[in-house]
Amino acid sequence: MQGCLTPATYSYVSQRFGTDAFYAAVGRAFVAMCAVVPVLFLIELVDSRLMGGRLDVQGGILPHEIAGLDGIVFAPLLHANFAHVLANSAPLILMGTFVLAAGPRRFWLSTVLIAVISGVGVWFTGETGTVVVGASGLIFGYLGVLLTRGVVEHSWWNIAVGLLIGLLYGWQLIGVLPTDERISWQGHLFGFIGGIVAAIAFRRRKGDPLTDEADDDDDDLK
């Protein structure tokens, strides 16, 4: 039967749950996401020790101000303090790992779309005179991706991941409601919406490999 497998089919099978390729993809994604956190701490160190917190104002989202539009790009990299970075670290690593494990191309496309939808939403609906920073919008976006992906891709594995993440962090969905004036619930809400949109827009169609790395494998086998 193995002689009947085409390169594309072999790549598809090799990425299935429980295979070495699957665990390798998750492992690489975990290492990559772990590497992101020290960068966020380093940025906060530079901001707090050398810049006196000016990076937050210069790179954060300033709702309703044209000068604050560049924060859509930079705000996810900035945080109010080290406690803020620490609070975002674990969920960013966990959820980012499972989103990235589906392939770097889809991960980056999803990340950009989430950042744009979350940032634009904050800019339009945020309170004037505030500065919004933090990776929370991306985190809620990844949560939206994981909770939606299993349904739109008809994947039991992704549904299981979504349920796991829902059990661990589902309570954080209350963060999309205006419960604390110090927290940008708009960033959470629009980030989550962005994640749902990303899961639908960049879903794996029938016949596509489970990770876009498999596409590279196909090229090597041709």
ChimeraX attribute file (.defattr): number of C-alpha atoms within 10 A of each C-alpha:
attribute: neighborCount
match mode: 1-to-1
recipient: residues
	/A:1	4
	/A:2	6
	/A:3	5
	/A:4	8
	/A:5	11
	/A:6	12
	/A:7	17
	/A:8	19
	/A:9	15
	/A:10	16
	/A:11	24
	/A:12	19
	/A:13	17
	/A:14	18
	/A:15	22
	/A:16	16
	/A:17	14
	/A:18	9
	/A:19	11
	/A:20	12
	/A:21	16
	/A:22	18
	/A:23	15
	/A:24	13
	/A:25	19
	/A:26	19
	/A:27	15
	/A:28	14
	/A:29	23
	/A:30	19
	/A:31	12
	/A:32	15
	/A:33	21
	/A:34	18
	/A:35	12
	/A:36	14
	/A:37	19
	/A:38	13
	/A:39	12
	/A:40	21
	/A:41	21
	/A:42	12
	/A:43	16
	/A:44	24
	/A:45	16
	/A:46	13
	/A:47	19
	/A:48	18
	/A:49	9
	/A:50	11
	/A:51	12
	/A:52	11
	/A:53	18
	/A:54	12
	/A:55	21
	/A:56	25
	/A:57	17
	/A:58	16
	/A:59	23
	/A:60	28
	/A:61	30
	/A:62	28
	/A:63	24
	/A:64	18
	/A:65	12
	/A:66	10
	/A:67	13
	/A:68	19
	/A:69	19
	/A:70	15
	/A:71	26
	/A:72	24
	/A:73	15
	/A:74	20
	/A:75	28
	/A:76	22
	/A:77	21
	/A:78	25
	/A:79	27
	/A:80	17
	/A:81	16
	/A:82	15
	/A:83	11
	/A:84	17
	/A:85	22
	/A:86	14
	/A:87	11
	/A:88	19
	/A:89	21
	/A:90	14
	/A:91	19
	/A:92	21
	/A:93	21
	/A:94	18
	/A:95	26
	/A:96	24
	/A:97	23
	/A:98	25
	/A:99	25
	/A:100	24
	/A:101	24
	/A:102	22
	/A:103	19
	/A:104	15
	/A:105	14
	/A:106	21
	/A:107	21
	/A:108	13
	/A:109	13
	/A:110	26
	/A:111	22
	/A:112	17
	/A:113	20
	/A:114	29
	/A:115	26
	/A:116	19
	/A:117	23
	/A:118	27
	/A:119	34
	/A:120	22
	/A:121	21
	/A:122	26
	/A:123	25
	/A:124	14
	/A:125	13
	/A:126	21
	/A:127	16
	/A:128	12
	/A:129	10
	/A:130	15
	/A:131	21
	/A:132	30
	/A:133	28
	/A:134	24
	/A:135	24
	/A:136	28
	/A:137	32
	/A:138	31
	/A:139	26
	/A:140	31
	/A:141	34
	/A:142	32
	/A:143	31
	/A:144	26
	/A:145	30
	/A:146	27
	/A:147	25
	/A:148	21
	/A:149	26
	/A:150	20
	/A:151	15
	/A:152	17
	/A:153	16
	/A:154	13
	/A:155	13
	/A:156	12
	/A:157	13
	/A:158	23
	/A:159	19
	/A:160	14
	/A:161	18
	/A:162	24
	/A:163	16
	/A:164	14
	/A:165	18
	/A:166	17
	/A:167	10
	/A:168	11
	/A:169	14
	/A:170	15
	/A:171	9
	/A:172	13
	/A:173	16
	/A:174	12
	/A:175	19
	/A:176	19
	/A:177	14
	/A:178	13
	/A:179	11
	/A:180	9
	/A:181	8
	/A:182	9
	/A:183	16
	/A:184	24
	/A:185	22
	/A:186	25
	/A:187	31
	/A:188	27
	/A:189	25
	/A:190	25
	/A:191	35
	/A:192	28
	/A:193	22
	/A:194	30
	/A:195	32
	/A:196	24
	/A:197	20
	/A:198	25
	/A:199	26
	/A:200	16
	/A:201	14
	/A:202	15
	/A:203	17
	/A:204	20
	/A:205	11
	/A:206	9
	/A:207	9
	/A:208	15
	/A:209	23
	/A:210	22
	/A:211	23
	/A:212	20
	/A:213	17
	/A:214	23
	/A:215	16
	/A:216	11
	/A:217	14
	/A:218	17
	/A:219	10
	/A:220	9
	/A:221	10
	/A:222	7
